[in-house]
Amino acid sequence: MTAAAPVTPARGPADPAAGRHAGFAGLLRAEWTKIRSVRSTVWTLVIFVVVCIGFTALIAWLTESNWFGPRAAARNVRVLSDPVGFILGTGIGLGQLAIAVLGVLIITSEYSTGVIRASLLAVPRRLPVLAAKAVVFAALLLVVTEIVAFCSFFVGSAILHAHVPVALGDPGVTRAVIGAGLYLTVLGLLALAIGTMIRHTAGSISTIIGVVFVLPILTGLLPSSWGAHINAYLPEQAGTLITHTHQTADDLLSPWQGFGVLCIWTVLALAVAAYLLEHRDA
Amino acid sequence: MIEVRDLTKRYGDKLAVDHLSFTVEPSRVTGFLGPNGAGKSTTMRLILGLDRPQEGTATIDGKRYDQLARPLTAVGALLEAKAMHSGRSAYNHLLFLAQSQGLPRRRVDEVLALVGLTPVAHKRTGGYSLGMSQRVGIAAAMLGNPPALLLDEPVNGLDPEGIRWVRNLMKQLAAEGRTVFVSSHLMNEMAVTADHLIVIGRGKLITEASTEDVIARSTDKSVRVRTPDADRLAEMIAAAGGKVVRGGAESGAQNGAGLLTVAGLEAPRIGELAASASIVLHELTPLASLEGAFMELTSGSVEFGAAKTEAAHGSTS
């Protein structure tokens, strides 16, 4: 650094800085700039798209080529009873990991780099920062996950179409495909809330993975109807109901009730996150 | 104008800021001086609403920081230098801050030009040197063209050119009528930059006065004496209650011959002693340094001080 820059600022202090009052629209623009200007966001979403559509195609292709294979009959019954759930299940089951990581990263990376202090100096009331971040992130996720959900469905149903006739117009199919995007979007917000509470990347990612992947396994081990009842109300178990067209006898919740349960978890988590953001030293 | 009243911050049972009160006036550079761990950064974070005080208030032109509608247009702040996402360019870092305040994009280009970073503005900040990062921080502070600036150790890690640049910028900003509040643990840096000093130690106010006053009030006045008859004079000074160190603090071995640094006796008294014994003096210079003043002011309150030896060395009275 040897270049001597001019010292003169652009305007004198008496002159109020030009520009309109920013308001919430300004915060939305700021959060969008933050998200799009960091490579990790873009790469995580690329990984999400590739994993979702790739695994959907792979599983569909394996199923199709194994349709008459040994021990295929039971599986085929399952596939035929809920083709959308089958097509979307694998890709989303894996892809949701990328969404959870991204939801955590967009807030914990601010803490690890110190950007959070710049953000809070600009918006000292703090809560609008979290609100704007949640709105922008949700909008981005909704667009990306809906596109991926529809692409996955079309790819999977095209590969399987010889044996599994399923179309968007069939009962519940459109709801399930749209629901897949909704589930992933709300899951991303849940991850954002956990990241805001914990503030450290590794701890937050472990927590969201624990909630989504590990908790259902643990509650599944609980004895009798107990476990089943707790299990049904876990964020992931309840939330993914919306991606199925076929209700099983064991389901305690309807698809929309399940989605509602996920939303309640997420709203509660965001409320705790907002409270902590507001009251902790930054 | 920044006003701090009775500000108190505890972390657990550790009192970081202890009923601190002071006022930072516009149109001058106010230095915020104290040893490491004295509570300077905490005080700045309290003023900026990043930490919540247990007691007291900090206001900027009468408003608490979180009551400011567009805070970056009221106060610019530089806290730690590397508070940027290493994967984001300086331009985008400043752009999101500008957008949050409803400032036009043009303003981003202006502050980038102001700090001389236009050529690298679109490069990721992970590759920036500490000096370049510091300039991004200053650009962010200047983004809203604020009437007040808070700079926490702005010259830390800068090369001499960068230090001179920051120093001139602060003086210019104060000359324009802005409030400039700058912290440092380097007393000599403050001596050449600040017009006014607020000195704290262990979270408490030690003194608040003009830089000249702080130096002048120092009781750590030592006197440099040069004489061909150093041995005899040294004995006489010691007998009269003065403390003599052979050679000067800044002198090399070569310059040391015949040089005494005396504490505890004023220059006229030394002159009289020398005259009474007909000792020839080549030099008799009263010394006062901000460093000495600072050491004395804070000697009772050095948080991580090297216990007694250091403190005793600083305070020879």
Interface residues (C-beta under 8 A of the other chain):
Chain A: M1 T2 A3 A4 A5 P6 V7 T8 P9 A10 R11 G12 P13 A14 D15 P16 A17 A18 G19 R20 H21 A22 G23 G26 L27 R29 A30 E31 T33 K34 S37 V38 R39 S40 S109 E110 T113 G114 V115 R117 A118 S119 L120 L121 A122 V123 P124 R125 H279 D281 A282
Chain B: R45 L48 G49 L50 D51 R52 Y65 D66 L68 A69 R70 P71 L72 T73 A77 L79 E80 K82 A83 M84 H85 S86 G87 R88 S89 N92 H93 L95 F96 L97 A98 Q99 S100 Q101 G102 L103 P104 R107 E110 V111 A113 L114 V115 G116 S129 G131 M132 R135 A140 M142 G144 N145 P146 P147 L158 D159 E161 G162 W165 N168 L169 Q172 L173 E176 G177 R178
